[in-house]
Amino acid sequence: MRCARSAAPLALVLAAALGLPAIAGSEVGDQAPAVEPQGWINNKGPVSWMGMRGKLVLIEKWATW
């Protein structure tokens, strides 16, 4: 029980420390980084970002870490 009690704060500190680099490089008002699509759903043939201008685009980001 004692080990579990001391492991929780350590896990919290590690999680916070590992997340800092992800938010350290961005500020409010910064331009979003360029996104290159890996694939398009429900579309035949290649599509460019300029061809999608004015249309609703859903960007799905998935991470497994």
N, C-alpha and C positions, 0 to 999 in steps of 0.2 A: 504494500500500500504506500509506503514511504517513497519508493522508487517512482511510482506513478504520479505522486504529488509533485515531485521535483522535475519530472520529465515534461509536464504540461507547460510550465513557464519557459523552459528551454526550447520546446517546440514552437511556442509563440514568438520568441525572440528570433529564432532561425527563420521562420516564415516571414517576419517583417524585414529582416536583413536581406533575404533573397529577393524580395519584391522591390527594394529600393532602386536598383539600377533600371528597372523597367519604367519607373515614373520620374527618375532624375533628369532625363534628357528632354522632357517636354514641358512647355509653358503654355498658359492660356493664350490663345491667339496664334500659336505656331501653325504652320501649314502641315497638313497630314503627309506622311511619307507616301511615296509612290507605291501603288499596288499593282502587281502583275497577276492577272487571273490564271489559275491552274486549269480551269475548265468552265464551260458555260452549260447550264441546264436548260433544256427546252429550246434549243437553238440549233439550226443547221448551218454549218460553215463558220468561218472565223468572224469575230466581232471585235471592233475597236472601241476604245473608250469614247472617241469622238462620235461614233455611230450611236452610242447610248446617251449622248447629251440630251438632256431634257426629259429623260425617262427615269422611272424609279428603278434603282439597282440595289439589290440586297446583297451585302457582303457578309458571308459567314466565315467567322474565324474560329478555329478549333485548335486547342493545344492539349497535349497529353501529359504534360509534366505535372 
